[in-house]
């Protein structure tokens, strides 16, 4: 059996402190030269990934926003696979002073703001328990030191139920 694709995580795997070292880029190039497609997989918003990683032509494809967006750098083609972020969600986050960056299908914010963002999701009655019915606003990712799963366990009495929101 021949390997035909290699998927690599960005943060903390191939990138350290947002940057990819020259030796990592060289290794990725060698893998691609051997005929193996290289995919970059990340929970980051695609525009944020482009900001920190620069030109994405060093990989064949990108899976971003926790799987909600795919992008092919060679032809600049992107496909959104999930509903967009609900405008009411981002408006309410701004109204409450919760800083975050909206992607195409998720909102990224600091973990310190996660309980407040979760309150917004609940106040707006956005679904969180059935991944096939999720609205973009419920596809949120908290960054920094704690995962969204840990935050839910701290602030959600229904923690532990499968809901597709793990970062």
ABEGO torsion letter per residue (X at the ends): XBBABBBBBABGAABBGGBBBAAAAAAAAAAAAAGBBBBBBBABBAAAAAAAAEBAAABABBBBGGGABBBBAAAGBBBBABBBBBAAAAAAAAAAGBBBBBBAABBBBBAAAAAAAAAAAAAAGBBAABAAABBAAABBBBBEABBAAAAAAAABAABGBBAGABX
